[in-house]
Amino acid sequence: MCGLPDVATWSCGTIGGMIKFGLAVFVGLSLAGCATATGPSAVPTTGASTPSATQAPTATPTASPTASPTPTPTPTPTEAAITALVISAADIELIDADGSAIDEFAYNDDADTVREALTSAFGSEPEMSTDSDGGTTDYYWEDFSFRAYDSATGANRTFYVVAEGASVGDIAIETADGIAVGDAEADVETVAFDNHTDDGGSETIEFYSLDKTEVDVTESTDGGDPAINFVRVWVPKPGTEITRIDAPIANYGE
């Protein structure tokens, strides 16, 4: 067929070219089909991300530092409330509700220190009067008075106290035996170590002596009796009720 005239020759060449083109297209489509069958899956079109084949190494979690607990403040001990002032032959004591002594002051302690403690306990400043000739200053809270001496006296004391009521505010005032102003005379009779009647003044008074204690003094005593201080209780007659308690009262045997 290749020896045919020019028209045939063109036709033959053309046919041959077309055959070659068809074979090329066939081969190309075959290769494309193979690549599609073995290649990676199509990317989903749902919008979800596909995890990467190689994942980044997971970081080791770092423990958060443990916060130190806030320390609980130690409560400040509350000072016990004073409920009573006890008058004895040796001293006065400020007592709490349990009967424990918060403060105690001997009669030869510094008078200003004692007065300040009483002012704190009673919760108010006292009224004051001064006797410059006698060297004394008196302080008053309701029915209680405190006398301060400018210097220690022969009675071996720097201060002296008088109760003419059973309390100052909420602070009860009593002797070491529990005797208070307003109690019956019969109560003090059972605890007194001595008593005597004084009728030399405008009224008759029965004095009772309580709670004696020996003291060291420089004055001489007659009869060799030991020098003592004690608490004195007053019962005016014809009454039968205690009206006053004072201390210290000195008896040096003179």
RODO-2510 file (C-alpha; in nm, 4 decimals, decimal comma):
residues 254
     n   res          X          Y          Z
     1     m     0,0000     0,0000     0,0000
     2     c     0,2892     0,2257     0,0363
     3     g     0,3410     0,2117    -0,3425
     4     l     0,0065     0,3726    -0,4154
     5     p    -0,0176     0,7212    -0,5589
     6     d     0,0538     1,0281    -0,3415
     7     v    -0,3001     1,0366    -0,2091
     8     a    -0,2629     0,6843    -0,0898
     9     t     0,0799     0,7651     0,0502
    10     w    -0,0695     1,0558     0,2494
    11     s    -0,3415     0,8356     0,3665
    12     c    -0,1066     0,5662     0,4744
    13     g     0,1118     0,8097     0,6617
    14     t    -0,1856     0,9662     0,8121
    15     i    -0,3301     0,6385     0,9227
    16     g     0,0060     0,5347     1,0617
    17     g     0,0253     0,8577     1,2554
    18     m    -0,3220     0,8118     1,3877
    19     i    -0,2388     0,4588     1,4971
    20     k     0,0705     0,5848     1,6781
    21     f    -0,1327     0,8599     1,8446
    22     g    -0,3945     0,6116     1,9584
    23     l    -0,1334     0,3835     2,1034
    24     a     0,0214     0,6726     2,2908
    25     v    -0,3123     0,7743     2,4337
    26     f    -0,3836     0,4180     2,5378
    27     v    -0,0492     0,3792     2,7106
    28     g    -0,0942     0,7128     2,8870
    29     l    -0,4367     0,6242     3,0163
    30     s    -0,3124     0,2881     3,1367
    31     l    -0,0302     0,4463     3,3316
    32     a    -0,2648     0,7010     3,4803
    33     g    -0,4976     0,4267     3,5942
    34     c    -0,2162     0,2400     3,7661
    35     a    -0,0998     0,5507     3,9497
    36     t    -0,4494     0,6184     4,0769
    37     a    -0,4926     0,2657     4,2085
    38     t    -0,1690     0,2603     4,4105
    39     g    -0,1419     0,6258     4,5259
    40     p    -0,2455     0,7776     4,8642
    41     s    -0,6151     0,8028     4,9434
    42     a    -0,7897     1,1173     4,8436
    43     v    -0,7978     1,3918     5,1057
    44     p    -1,1382     1,3849     5,2811
    45     t    -1,3602     1,6743     5,1920
    46     t    -1,5425     1,6812     5,5258
    47     g    -1,3092     1,9472     5,6722
    48     a    -1,1562     1,7169     5,9389
    49     s    -0,7817     1,7312     5,9558
    50     t    -0,5904     1,4127     5,8900
    51     p    -0,3190     1,3349     6,1493
    52     s     0,0297     1,3615     6,0180
    53     a     0,1983     1,0296     5,9606
    54     t     0,4903     1,1466     6,1754
    55     q     0,3711     1,2887     6,5097
    56     a     0,5781     1,5274     6,7181
    57     p     0,7120     1,3698     7,0388
    58     t     0,4835     1,4286     7,3377
    59     a     0,6393     1,6677     7,5878
    60     t     0,6992     1,5253     7,9365
    61     p     0,4521     1,7051     8,1697
    62     t     0,6234     1,9267     8,4244
    63     a     0,4729     1,9104     8,7746
    64     s     0,3508     2,2439     8,9018
    65     p     0,5334     2,3518     9,2195
    66     t     0,3318     2,2673     9,5292
    67     a     0,2227     2,5847     9,7057
    68     s     0,3391     2,6042    10,0645
    69     p     0,0450     2,6093    10,3052
    70     t    -0,0177     2,9436    10,4683
    71     p     0,0903     2,9096    10,8315
    72     t    -0,1907     2,9444    11,0805
    73     p    -0,1093     3,2271    11,3209
    74     t    -0,0673     3,1188    11,6796
    75     p    -0,3483     3,2755    11,8818
    76     t    -0,2347     3,5216    12,1402
    77     p    -0,3243     3,3975    12,4842
    78     t    -0,6095     3,5970    12,6210
    79     e    -0,5417     3,7483    12,9604
    80     a    -0,7744     3,6036    13,2205
    81     a    -1,0368     3,8439    13,3493
    82     i    -0,9965     3,9580    13,7094
    83     t    -1,3036     3,8777    13,9173
    84     a    -1,1952     3,9462    14,2767
    85     l    -0,9618     4,1442    14,4986
    86     v    -0,8562     3,9424    14,8038
    87     i    -0,7272     4,1226    15,1126
    88     s    -0,5007     3,9249    15,3439
    89     a    -0,2602     4,0119    15,6244
    90     a     0,0439     3,9670    15,3974
    91     d    -0,0720     4,1130    15,0671
    92     i    -0,3554     4,1856    14,8279
    93     e    -0,4250     3,9607    14,5294
    94     l    -0,6116     4,0064    14,2028
    95     i    -0,7886     3,6772    14,1288
    96     d    -0,9490     3,5295    13,8169
    97     a    -1,2641     3,3148    13,7965
    98     d    -1,0624     2,9961    13,8561
    99     g    -0,9229     3,1335    14,1818
   100     s    -0,5734     3,1812    14,0350
   101     a    -0,3763     3,4903    14,1313
   102     i    -0,3151     3,7209    13,8337
   103     d    -0,1199     3,9710    14,0459
   104     e    -0,0234     3,9887    14,4106
   105     f     0,1359     4,2736    14,6000
   106     a     0,2958     4,2701    14,9429
   107     y     0,2262     4,5741    15,1601
   108     n     0,5845     4,6935    15,1188
   109     d     0,5828     4,6781    14,7368
   110     d     0,6071     4,9959    14,5314
   111     a     0,2818     5,1844    14,5899
   112     d     0,2659     5,3378    14,2409
   113     t     0,2916     4,9940    14,0800
   114     v     0,0075     4,8644    14,2966
   115     r    -0,2111     5,1663    14,2223
   116     e    -0,1592     5,1213    13,8467
   117     a    -0,2586     4,7550    13,8718
   118     l    -0,5762     4,8458    14,0623
   119     t    -0,6614     5,1152    13,8085
   120     s    -0,6289     4,8577    13,5287
   121     a    -0,8362     4,5989    13,7160
   122     f    -1,1164     4,8400    13,8083
   123     g    -1,1163     4,9925    13,4606
   124     s    -1,1278     5,3555    13,5738
   125     e    -0,9073     5,6278    13,7131
   126     p    -0,9539     5,6976    14,0855
   127     e    -1,0250     6,0258    14,2546
   128     m    -0,7283     6,1520    14,4542
   129     s    -0,6504     6,3572    14,7616
   130     t    -0,3124     6,4360    14,9153
   131     d    -0,2119     6,5002    15,2747
   132     s     0,1278     6,6635    15,2468
   133     d     0,1674     6,6891    15,6234
   134     g     0,0976     6,3213    15,6769
   135     g     0,2966     6,2162    15,3706
   136     t     0,0069     6,0225    15,2205
   137     t    -0,1988     6,0209    14,9003
   138     d    -0,5435     5,8607    14,8962
   139     y    -0,7100     5,7147    14,5849
   140     y    -1,0811     5,6293    14,5699
   141     w    -1,2848     5,3926    14,3521
   142     e    -1,6484     5,3716    14,4598
   143     d    -1,6368     5,1970    14,8023
   144     f    -1,2671     5,1108    14,7916
   145     s    -0,9727     5,3330    14,8842
   146     f    -0,5974     5,2957    14,8541
   147     r    -0,3563     5,4995    15,0654
   148     a     0,0016     5,5378    14,9427
   149     y     0,2743     5,6436    15,1864
   150     d     0,5551     5,8670    15,0700
   151     s     0,7999     5,6314    15,2388
   152     a     0,7771     5,3015    15,4213
   153     t     0,6367     5,3563    15,7671
   154     g     0,7074     5,1908    16,0977
   155     a     0,4161     4,9597    16,0206
   156     n     0,6321     4,8037    15,7496
   157     r     0,3999     4,9117    15,4704
   158     t     0,4016     5,1371    15,1666
   159     f     0,0243     5,1269    15,1212
   160     y    -0,2982     5,0518    15,3053
   161     v    -0,6427     4,9532    15,1731
   162     v    -1,0006     5,0071    15,2933
   163     a    -1,3141     4,8341    15,1599
   164     e    -1,6531     4,9830    15,2490
   165     g    -1,8462     4,7865    14,9887
   166     a    -1,8570     4,4301    14,8599
   167     s    -1,7310     4,5171    14,5116
   168     v    -1,5998     4,7758    14,2695
   169     g    -1,7924     4,7241    13,9495
   170     d    -1,7690     4,3530    13,8703
   171     i    -1,4671     4,2997    14,0967
   172     a    -1,5646     4,1366    14,4273
   173     i    -1,3708     4,2434    14,7383
   174     e    -1,3232     3,9956    15,0212
   175     t    -1,0758     3,8660    15,2760
   176     a    -0,8761     3,5457    15,2396
   177     d    -1,1472     3,3815    15,4528
   178     g    -1,4181     3,4930    15,2097
   179     i    -1,5561     3,7658    15,4385
   180     a    -1,7027     4,0715    15,2652
   181     v    -1,8750     4,3956    15,3582
   182     g    -2,2432     4,3215    15,4113
   183     d    -2,1836     3,9763    15,5601
   184     a    -2,3343     3,8914    15,8994
   185     e    -2,1314     3,9335    16,2169
   186     a    -2,1839     3,5640    16,2860
   187     d    -1,9793     3,4831    15,9711
   188     v    -1,6715     3,6702    16,0884
   189     e    -1,6960     3,5397    16,4455
   190     t    -1,6143     3,1885    16,3228
   191     v    -1,2844     3,2880    16,1545
   192     a    -1,1509     3,5713    16,3767
   193     f    -0,8530     3,5000    16,6008
   194     d    -0,9381     3,7981    16,8247
   195     n    -1,1957     4,0716    16,8789
   196     h    -1,2537     4,3704    17,1020
   197     t    -1,5140     4,6423    17,1549
   198     d    -1,4325     5,0103    17,1095
   199     d    -1,6910     5,2428    17,2632
   200     g    -1,4733     5,5491    17,3066
   201     g    -1,6016     5,7289    17,0003
   202     s    -1,9404     5,8446    16,8775
   203     e    -2,0455     5,4855    16,8226
   204     t    -1,9614     5,1459    16,9571
   205     i    -1,7719     4,9235    16,7153
   206     e    -1,6839     4,5571    16,7453
   207     f    -1,3469     4,4950    16,5826
   208     y    -1,2513     4,1477    16,4630
   209     s    -0,8939     4,0491    16,3793
   210     l    -0,8329     3,8030    16,0908
   211     d    -0,5452     3,6303    15,9184
   212     k    -0,2388     3,7443    16,1143
   213     t     0,1113     3,7245    15,9735
   214     e     0,4440     3,7994    16,1405
   215     v     0,6504     4,0901    16,0067
   216     d     1,0117     4,1951    16,0456
   217     v     1,0237     4,5429    16,2021
   218     t     1,2927     4,7566    16,3573
   219     e     1,0865     4,8865    16,6480
   220     s     1,1186     4,7127    16,9830
   221     t     0,8185     4,5300    17,1223
   222     d     0,7224     4,4904    17,4829
   223     g     0,6566     4,1528    17,6326
   224     g     0,8476     3,9756    17,3581
   225     d     0,5371     3,9183    17,1476
   226     p     0,6046     3,8813    16,7742
   227     a     0,5173     4,1779    16,5584
   228     i     0,2209     4,1015    16,3357
   229     n     0,0019     4,2533    16,0689
   230     f    -0,3601     4,1465    16,0346
   231     v    -0,6913     4,2263    15,8634
   232     r    -0,9482     4,4226    16,0638
   233     v    -1,3266     4,3873    16,0239
   234     w    -1,5708     4,6477    16,1570
   235     v    -1,9208     4,5774    16,2928
   236     p    -2,0903     4,8926    16,4354
   237     k    -2,3327     4,8346    16,7193
   238     p    -2,6170     4,7793    16,7636
   239     g    -2,5917     4,6484    16,4036
   240     t    -2,4919     4,2933    16,3180
   241     e    -2,3498     4,3509    15,9690
   242     i    -1,9928     4,4149    15,8510
   243     t    -1,9470     4,7712    15,7239
   244     r    -1,5720     4,7998    15,6693
   245     i    -1,2567     4,5924    15,6134
   246     d    -0,9048     4,7400    15,6272
   247     a    -0,5449     4,6153    15,6166
   248     p    -0,2718     4,5891    15,7134
   249     i    -0,3246     4,6653    16,0793
   250     a    -0,0110     4,6484    16,2912
   251     n     0,0286     4,5026    16,6377
   252     y     0,3856     4,5216    16,7574
   253     g     0,3110     4,4294    17,1186
   254     e     0,3397     4,7851    17,2433
***
